[in-house]
Amino acid sequence: MQTWYDRFSGKRGPLPVGSVINGQFSILDRDLFNGHSRLDPGSFLLNDGTNKFNVSGSSGHFETSKILSADTTEFEILEHAILEYKDAITNGNKRSFLIPEKLLARFDLTRFEELLSDVLKKGHLQEIARRPRLELKYEEHLLPISRAKKIPSSADIHLASHSQHWQTRTLTGVVPKKILSLESEDELNIYENRVYVKILSLSETYLLKRIAEVKRLEDIFREAINFQNAESIYFELRQCIFKMWGEGFSDPQDADGNTGHIESTLQILISMLKKIRGLKNSQLYRSLSPNLQVSLKINMTNVLSHDQHYRHVARLWESWLETLKSNGITPEFILNQNQNIANSYIQYGYDLIKRTLHEIGFKENKNGSLSRSDIADLSITIDKNSEIVLHRNKSKLYFIPFSSNAILEKNISKVLGKDRVLLTLSRQDDEIYNTIWCAPTNFYSLESIAKLVSKWLIVETYKPLTAHIRNVPKLLMDELKSINDGHWCFQNNGTTISKPYLSLVPRISKFLSINRKDVSIQKSGEEINDLAHSFDNLLHCPTCGVKVNESQWLVRNNGSFAINQSNCQHQWKVNLQSDGSKILMIRPSKLVDDEKGYDFEKYGRFFIELKL
């Protein structure tokens, strides 16, 4: 049985029986998927459009989301944006973590839309609905002789064998009372009319989808433009988001100058939809629409080829079919496209995390590591399981890019664990722990990652705050007391640090040099000096890494402190709680509208509360 890697839990094992989440598992060996595509090691188990999988003797189906099945508009926009991001990297073009410039083309009418608009304007479809092609259909009916209009050739044979329909009999023959007659009826159900009705139905579905797409893109663009002058949002957050938005445009005016173009396209699409729906109320459509089936490849009859109106139906059909082919209609194409999106999303997530580290004060070194003055160097890699890993000393933080449109259950948090973070391309429930909606339509993707990474770094950085140095030799204790200015609290033969004292390290080192033969003094002294460097890191802003002077440290009770003034316009402090725990609070020096409460959309990563 094939062994799989569960990307959520980070464990290996067989596939679950029955159903799986699209994109949750990756294969560890080569295998054949659904009999049509080869999966290489590391490939994800993704849907090929059939919603089923069969590989290595394991078969089942992919879990479907009722929430997403109703509206896939935004997710399709995201897929386009992610693929455009990867293409920009490949071609060396400008790239953007938000909706890129190239997606402005989605506001233009497609070839099918232009053709449909032209055909509707010239009234070809309306004329077919008003005067459709008909076929005369003759059926034999037994009628009184007075009502018979057209006699079929079989009437004599029928009359000869049915004497009950004779009026009288003569020497030369019979006088019929009833006779077979041909009755003609107008038949709408011809092939050309079926194609016409089907293209109306397909056009309506297409237009509904396109209108939803343009409206959503319009909302995204308006939301981005509103960030420029949004006074209700903290200015650092506002500037960061709007800067990222502008990076994807070669001309800044393109980012906010397309409102009129969007509205024009939207009006044309809505107008066409109204006309199509009007045609669906015609007698022709109502009489043929139930359970209508037409093959993708239509037969070019004389009517569809040469009729002045019906030939435009054939043109529309071929143009619609081209749009279908461009979206992929074979399982092989769909699977390959989904794999491409998954790989592109990994690159997108990696680059966004790296950009996030730069935003919170890290700089890249020649060896590829990232450094900030208050924190040990970080490294960021993509491992063999396609996970983005942040390394710091012995600590690791895993980011799992998950490009599926599956809606996850809340209990997925238990599977993930504390050091595994899911980056999802689709919106998820905000209550799911360690899950970040990381997408080009989410203006807070970077902020969410920055806040999570900052908390991860804080946990390690603030450990010295609770450090207690035990068994300090009396001679060293006396030396510390002689230079103490609120730096240490002494208890019995130990000491607890109250505020940074890196400026006193030369004095302590000098004392150690004088007493170099005393092993116990050397051991305690080295521990005190090491903690001085670690404790000094607390003078750096946890949000951006900017350092303040020791004089800005305000000592509070039991290892608590406050820094109210800094060059970076941020405050941070540690408050002691009634249960003895400590809470680190980071916030802007000037809150928006002087509000005390926290609102992520107003402050992003610049407002953090964390239990130490």
SEMITOR-114490 format. One line per field, with one value per residue (C-alpha): x, y, z. Coordinates in Angstrom, 1 decimal. Example, Ala and Ser with C-alpha at 12.3 -4.5 7.8 and 13.67 -1.06 7.14 Angstrom:
xx <- [12.3_13.7];
yy <- [-4.5_-1.1];
zz <- [7.8_7.1];
end
This chain:
xx <- [0.0_1.3_2.5_1.4_2.4_-0.3_0.6_-1.6_-0.2_3.3_3.0_3.2_0.6_-2.1_-4.9_-8.1_-10.9_-13.7_-13.0_-10.0_-9.6_-8.4_-4.6_-4.1_-1.8_1.3_2.6_6.0_6.6_5.6_2.2_-0.7_-3.6_-7.1_-5.5_-4.5_-1.7_1.7_2.3_5.9_7.2_6.0_3.0_-0.2_-3.4_-5.6_-9.0_-9.0_-12.6_-14.1_-14.2_-12.9_-9.4_-8.0_-4.3_-2.3_-5.5_-6.9_-10.1_-12.6_-13.8_-12.8_-14.8_-16.9_-17.9_-21.5_-20.5_-18.1_-20.1_-22.5_-20.0_-16.5_-16.1_-13.4_-11.5_-11.2_-9.9_-7.3_-6.2_-5.7_-3.7_-1.5_-0.7_0.1_2.4_4.4_4.5_5.8_8.7_9.4_9.5_11.3_8.3_7.0_5.2_2.6_1.4_-2.0_-4.2_-1.7_-1.9_-2.5_-5.8_-7.0_-7.6_-10.4_-12.4_-12.2_-14.9_-13.8_-14.2_-17.3_-18.8_-18.0_-19.6_-22.7_-23.1_-22.8_-25.3_-27.8_-27.5_-28.2_-31.3_-30.4_-31.3_-34.5_-35.6_-35.2_-37.4_-40.0_-40.0_-38.2_-37.7_-40.4_-40.8_-44.1_-44.9_-47.7_-49.5_-52.3_-55.6_-59.0_-61.4_-64.9_-64.9_-66.1_-63.0_-60.3_-58.0_-55.1_-55.3_-52.2_-51.5_-52.2_-55.8_-57.2_-55.6_-56.9_-60.4_-60.5_-59.7_-62.1_-65.7_-67.1_-65.9_-68.0_-71.0_-72.5_-71.3_-71.8_-71.2_-67.9_-66.7_-67.6_-68.6_-66.5_-67.9_-64.4_-61.0_-57.3_-56.2_-52.9_-52.8_-49.9_-48.4_-45.7_-42.8_-40.4_-38.3_-35.7_-32.0_-31.2_-33.7_-32.3_-28.8_-30.4_-32.1_-29.0_-26.7_-29.2_-29.0_-25.2_-24.9_-27.0_-24.8_-21.6_-22.8_-23.9_-20.4_-18.7_-20.9_-20.0_-16.3_-16.3_-18.3_-15.9_-12.8_-14.5_-15.0_-11.3_-10.1_-12.3_-11.2_-7.5_-8.1_-9.9_-6.7_-5.0_-6.9_-8.5_-8.0_-9.6_-6.6_-3.3_-1.0_1.9_-0.6_-2.2_1.1_2.3_-0.8_-1.1_2.6_2.1_-0.9_1.0_4.0_2.0_1.3_3.8_1.7_0.3_-2.7_-3.8_-4.4_-7.1_-8.1_-10.2_-13.4_-15.2_-13.9_-15.2_-18.6_-18.9_-18.0_-20.4_-23.3_-22.7_-22.7_-25.8_-27.6_-26.8_-28.0_-31.4_-31.8_-30.9_-33.4_-36.0_-35.4_-35.8_-39.4_-40.2_-42.5_-39.6_-37.4_-40.2_-41.3_-37.8_-35.9_-36.8_-34.1_-32.5_-29.3_-26.9_-23.4_-20.4_-19.5_-22.5_-23.5_-23.2_-26.5_-27.4_-29.6_-26.7_-24.3_-26.3_-29.4_-29.0_-29.9_-29.1_-25.6_-24.8_-26.0_-23.3_-20.7_-21.7_-21.5_-18.0_-16.9_-18.4_-16.7_-13.3_-13.8_-14.6_-11.4_-9.3_-10.6_-9.7_-12.3_-10.2_-9.3_-5.6_-5.6_-7.5_-5.2_-2.1_-3.6_-4.3_-0.7_0.6_-1.5_-0.3_3.3_2.8_1.2_4.2_6.4_3.9_3.8_7.6_8.1_5.4_6.9_10.3_8.8_7.1_10.5_11.9_8.8_9.4_13.1_15.1_17.8_19.2_22.9_25.2_24.8_21.0_20.1_18.1_19.2_17.8_19.9_17.8_17.3_19.5_19.7_16.8_16.8_13.9_13.7_11.3_11.8_11.1_7.5_6.9_6.7_8.1_10.3_11.6_14.6_15.8_18.4_16.7_13.1_11.2_8.0_6.3_4.0_2.0_0.7_-2.8_-4.2_-7.4_-10.8_-11.9_-13.6_-11.9_-13.4_-12.5_-10.9_-8.2_-6.3_-5.8_-4.2_-1.9_-0.2_1.5_4.4_2.4_0.6_-1.7_-1.6_-4.9_-5.9_-9.6_-11.3_-11.6_-13.4_-11.5_-11.8_-9.5_-6.2_-2.9_-4.7_-4.1_-6.0_-3.1_-4.3_-3.9_-7.4_-6.6_-5.0_-4.1_-2.1_1.2_-0.1_-1.4_1.9_3.8_1.8_2.1_5.9_6.4_4.6_6.8_10.0_8.8_8.3_12.1_13.3_11.4_12.6_15.3_12.6_11.8_15.4_16.7_20.4_20.9_23.9_25.7_29.0_28.9_31.9_30.2_26.9_28.5_30.0_26.7_25.1_27.7_26.8_23.1_20.7_17.6_19.1_18.8_16.6_18.5_16.9_19.0_21.9_20.3_19.3_16.5_17.0_14.8_16.2_18.9_22.5_24.6_26.4_27.7_29.1_32.7_32.6_31.5_34.1_36.8_35.8_35.9_39.3_40.5_39.0_39.9_41.0_37.6_35.7_32.3_32.6_33.7_30.7_28.1_29.7_29.6_26.0_25.2_27.1_25.3_21.9_22.9_23.1_19.9_18.1_19.3_17.2_14.1_15.1_14.3_10.7_9.1_7.3_10.1_13.4_14.2_16.2_15.7_18.2_18.3_17.0_13.6_13.1_10.5_10.8_7.6_6.8_8.0_9.8_7.3_8.3_7.1_8.7_6.5_8.7_10.7_11.9_9.5_6.3_5.5_5.0_5.6_5.2_4.8_1.9_1.6_-1.8_-3.6_-2.9_0.9_1.2_2.7_1.2_3.3_1.4_2.6_0.7_1.2_2.1_-1.0_-4.0_-6.5_-9.3_-7.7_-9.4_-8.3_-9.7_-8.0_-9.2_-7.0_-8.2_-7.1_-3.8_-2.6_0.7_1.2_-1.1_-0.2_-1.1_0.7_0.8_4.5];
yy <- [0.0_3.5_5.7_9.3_12.5_14.3_18.0_19.1_16.8_16.4_12.6_9.7_7.0_5.5_7.5_7.7_5.4_7.1_10.7_13.1_16.9_18.2_18.9_17.6_14.7_14.4_11.2_9.8_7.5_7.6_6.3_6.6_8.8_7.9_6.0_9.1_11.1_10.2_11.5_12.1_12.1_15.2_15.7_16.6_14.5_17.0_16.9_16.5_17.7_14.2_14.6_11.0_9.4_6.0_5.5_2.5_0.5_3.3_4.9_7.4_10.9_14.4_16.2_19.0_22.2_23.3_26.8_27.1_25.2_28.1_30.8_30.1_33.6_34.9_31.6_31.6_35.2_34.1_31.2_33.7_36.0_33.2_32.0_35.6_35.9_32.8_34.0_37.4_35.7_33.4_36.3_38.7_41.1_43.3_41.1_42.0_40.2_41.8_41.7_42.3_44.8_42.1_41.2_44.6_42.8_40.9_44.2_44.0_42.3_38.8_37.8_35.9_38.9_41.2_38.8_38.3_42.1_42.6_39.8_41.1_44.7_43.7_41.7_38.3_36.3_38.4_37.7_34.0_34.2_36.1_34.0_30.7_28.2_25.5_22.1_20.8_17.5_15.3_12.7_10.3_10.7_8.9_11.7_12.1_12.4_16.0_17.1_15.2_17.6_15.5_11.7_9.5_6.7_4.1_5.4_2.8_-0.1_1.0_1.6_-1.8_-3.6_-1.6_-2.0_-0.2_3.0_2.6_4.8_2.6_0.1_0.5_-1.6_0.3_0.7_2.1_5.5_6.1_7.5_8.0_7.9_8.3_11.9_13.8_16.6_19.0_20.7_23.3_21.6_23.9_21.0_21.1_20.8_24.5_25.6_23.3_24.8_28.3_27.5_25.9_28.8_31.1_29.0_28.8_32.5_33.3_31.0_32.6_36.2_35.5_34.3_37.2_39.8_38.3_38.3_41.9_43.1_41.3_42.8_46.2_45.7_44.7_47.7_50.1_48.7_49.2_52.8_53.5_52.6_55.6_58.1_55.9_58.0_55.3_53.0_53.4_55.3_52.7_49.9_52.1_53.0_49.4_48.1_50.9_50.5_46.8_47.6_50.0_47.7_45.6_48.5_50.0_53.2_54.2_55.8_52.4_51.3_53.9_55.2_52.2_52.9_54.2_51.3_48.8_50.4_50.4_46.7_45.9_47.8_46.0_42.6_43.4_44.7_41.5_39.4_41.3_40.7_37.0_36.6_38.3_35.8_33.0_34.1_33.5_30.6_29.0_28.8_27.7_24.9_23.4_24.1_21.2_18.5_19.9_18.1_19.3_17.8_20.2_19.7_21.0_19.8_22.7_22.2_24.4_26.6_27.1_27.8_30.1_31.5_35.2_34.8_31.2_31.4_33.8_31.2_28.9_31.7_32.2_28.5_28.2_31.2_29.9_26.6_28.4_29.9_26.4_24.9_27.7_26.8_23.1_20.4_17.2_15.7_15.7_19.4_20.2_18.1_19.7_23.2_22.4_21.1_24.3_26.5_24.6_25.0_28.7_29.2_27.7_30.3_33.0_32.0_31.8_35.2_36.8_35.4_36.7_40.1_40.1_39.5_42.6_44.6_43.8_44.8_41.9_42.3_39.6_38.5_37.3_33.7_34.0_34.2_37.1_39.1_41.8_43.3_41.9_38.4_35.5_35.0_33.4_31.1_30.4_27.3_25.2_21.6_18.4_18.3_21.7_23.3_26.8_26.5_29.3_28.3_30.2_28.4_25.1_26.4_25.9_27.3_25.5_27.2_24.8_26.5_25.0_26.1_24.1_25.8_23.4_24.8_23.3_22.2_23.9_20.7_20.9_23.1_19.9_18.2_21.1_21.6_24.7_24.9_24.4_27.2_26.7_29.3_29.0_30.5_30.4_32.2_30.1_30.5_33.1_30.9_28.2_28.4_28.7_29.3_32.4_33.4_34.3_35.5_38.4_39.6_39.8_43.1_41.8_38.7_40.2_41.7_38.3_36.6_39.5_39.2_35.5_35.6_38.4_36.4_33.3_35.4_37.1_33.8_33.1_36.7_37.4_34.3_36.3_38.4_35.6_34.5_34.1_33.7_31.3_30.7_34.0_34.1_36.8_38.6_39.0_39.8_42.7_44.0_44.0_45.8_48.5_49.3_48.6_51.3_49.3_46.7_43.7_42.5_40.4_37.5_35.4_34.2_34.9_37.8_38.7_41.2_44.3_46.4_46.2_46.5_46.0_49.3_47.7_44.6_46.1_46.8_43.2_41.8_43.8_42.3_38.8_39.5_40.4_37.2_34.9_32.2_31.9_29.3_30.0_33.8_33.1_30.8_33.2_36.2_34.7_33.8_37.4_38.8_36.5_37.5_41.1_40.7_38.7_41.2_44.1_42.7_43.8_47.4_46.6_47.1_43.7_45.0_46.6_46.0_49.7_50.1_52.6_53.8_52.1_55.3_54.7_51.5_52.2_49.6_48.2_45.6_42.0_42.0_44.2_47.2_49.9_51.7_54.6_56.6_55.3_56.5_54.0_55.5_52.2_51.4_48.1_47.0_44.0_44.0_41.6_39.9_39.0_35.3_36.0_35.7_38.4_40.0_41.8_44.6_46.4_49.3_52.5_55.6_57.3_55.1_55.8_58.0_57.5_54.1_51.6_48.5_46.3_46.1_44.1_45.9_49.2_48.2_44.9_43.8_47.1_46.0_42.8_41.3_38.1_36.0_35.3];
zz <- [0.0_-0.9_1.9_1.9_3.7_5.6_5.1_8.0_10.7_9.2_9.6_7.1_6.7_4.4_2.9_5.0_3.8_1.9_1.4_1.6_1.6_-1.8_-1.4_2.1_1.1_-1.0_-2.5_-1.5_-4.5_-8.2_-9.1_-11.6_-10.8_-12.1_-15.0_-16.9_-15.1_-13.5_-10.0_-9.1_-5.5_-3.7_-6.0_-4.2_-4.3_-6.1_-7.8_-11.6_-11.9_-11.5_-7.6_-7.4_-7.0_-7.7_-7.0_-5.7_-5.1_-2.9_-4.1_-2.8_-3.4_-2.5_0.1_-1.4_0.3_0.0_0.9_-2.0_-4.5_-4.6_-5.4_-6.8_-8.2_-5.8_-5.8_-9.6_-9.5_-6.9_-9.2_-12.0_-9.7_-8.4_-11.9_-13.0_-10.0_-11.1_-14.7_-13.6_-11.8_-14.8_-17.2_-15.0_-14.9_-12.0_-9.5_-6.8_-3.7_-4.3_-7.4_-10.2_-13.1_-15.6_-14.1_-15.3_-18.6_-16.8_-17.1_-20.9_-22.9_-24.1_-27.8_-26.9_-25.1_-28.0_-30.4_-28.3_-27.8_-31.6_-32.4_-29.8_-31.1_-34.7_-33.5_-34.9_-31.8_-31.3_-34.9_-34.4_-31.3_-33.2_-36.4_-35.8_-38.5_-38.6_-40.0_-41.4_-39.8_-41.2_-39.2_-40.3_-38.6_-39.3_-40.1_-41.5_-45.3_-45.1_-43.1_-45.1_-47.0_-48.0_-48.6_-48.1_-50.5_-47.8_-47.5_-50.1_-48.3_-44.9_-46.2_-48.0_-44.7_-42.5_-43.7_-40.7_-42.2_-45.3_-45.9_-48.8_-51.3_-55.1_-58.1_-58.8_-55.3_-51.9_-50.5_-47.4_-44.1_-42.6_-44.3_-43.4_-43.8_-43.5_-40.9_-40.9_-37.8_-37.3_-35.6_-33.5_-32.3_-35.1_-34.6_-35.3_-32.8_-30.1_-30.7_-30.4_-27.1_-25.7_-26.5_-24.7_-21.6_-21.8_-22.4_-19.3_-17.1_-18.6_-18.1_-14.5_-13.7_-15.5_-13.8_-10.4_-11.3_-12.5_-9.4_-7.1_-8.8_-8.7_-4.9_-4.5_-6.5_-4.6_-1.3_-2.2_-3.3_0.0_1.9_0.5_2.6_5.3_8.4_10.6_9.9_11.7_9.3_9.2_8.3_5.7_4.1_4.0_2.4_-0.2_-1.1_-1.7_-3.9_-6.0_-6.6_-9.0_-11.4_-13.9_-13.9_-10.5_-12.2_-13.5_-9.9_-9.3_-12.7_-14.0_-12.2_-15.4_-17.5_-14.9_-14.8_-18.6_-18.9_-16.1_-17.7_-21.0_-19.3_-17.3_-20.4_-22.4_-19.5_-19.5_-23.2_-22.9_-20.1_-22.3_-25.1_-22.6_-22.1_-25.8_-26.9_-28.7_-25.6_-23.3_-25.6_-26.1_-22.9_-20.6_-20.6_-23.8_-24.8_-27.5_-28.1_-27.8_-31.5_-33.5_-37.0_-39.5_-41.3_-44.3_-42.0_-39.5_-42.3_-44.6_-42.9_-42.2_-38.5_-37.6_-38.9_-36.0_-33.5_-34.9_-34.5_-30.9_-30.2_-31.6_-29.7_-26.5_-27.1_-27.3_-23.9_-22.6_-24.1_-22.6_-19.1_-19.6_-20.2_-19.7_-16.4_-17.4_-18.1_-14.9_-12.7_-14.3_-13.8_-10.2_-9.6_-11.3_-9.0_-5.9_-6.9_-7.7_-4.4_-2.6_-4.3_-3.5_0.2_0.5_-1.1_1.1_4.3_3.2_2.5_5.9_7.6_5.8_6.9_10.5_10.4_9.1_6.5_4.3_4.7_2.0_3.1_2.7_6.4_7.8_10.8_13.2_15.9_18.8_17.5_16.5_12.7_10.9_7.9_5.6_3.3_1.4_2.4_0.5_1.7_0.1_3.5_4.2_7.3_9.5_11.6_14.7_16.9_17.7_17.0_13.8_12.5_9.6_7.0_4.8_1.6_1.0_-2.4_-2.3_-2.1_0.6_3.7_6.8_10.0_13.3_14.6_12.0_14.6_16.7_13.7_12.9_16.3_17.7_15.3_12.0_10.3_7.3_4.6_2.7_-0.6_0.3_3.1_6.3_9.6_11.7_14.7_13.2_15.1_13.2_9.9_7.8_4.7_2.6_-0.8_-3.3_-2.5_1.3_2.1_5.5_4.5_5.3_8.6_9.7_9.0_10.7_13.8_14.1_13.4_15.9_18.6_17.8_18.1_21.3_23.1_22.9_23.2_26.5_28.3_30.2_31.8_34.2_34.7_38.3_39.0_41.9_44.2_43.5_45.6_48.3_46.9_43.5_45.2_47.1_43.8_42.1_45.1_44.9_41.2_41.5_40.4_40.2_37.9_40.2_43.0_45.6_47.5_49.8_47.6_44.3_42.1_39.6_36.8_36.9_34.0_31.3_32.5_29.4_30.2_33.4_31.7_31.4_35.2_35.9_33.5_35.2_38.6_37.0_35.7_39.2_40.7_37.8_40.1_41.9_39.8_41.4_40.8_37.2_36.6_38.1_36.5_33.0_33.4_34.5_31.5_29.1_30.5_30.1_26.3_26.2_28.5_26.4_23.5_25.4_24.6_21.0_19.7_19.3_16.2_14.1_16.0_16.7_20.0_22.8_25.4_28.8_30.3_28.6_30.6_33.4_36.2_37.6_40.2_40.0_36.7_34.8_32.8_30.4_27.4_26.5_24.2_21.2_17.8_16.1_17.6_19.3_23.0_24.7_28.3_30.5_33.0_35.9_36.2_39.3_38.8_38.7_34.9_32.7_29.6_26.9_25.3_22.1_20.6_18.6_20.7_19.2_18.9_16.1_17.5_20.9_21.1_23.8_22.2_19.6_16.0_13.6_10.6_12.1_13.6_12.1_13.6_15.4_18.3_20.1_23.4_24.4_27.6_28.4];
end
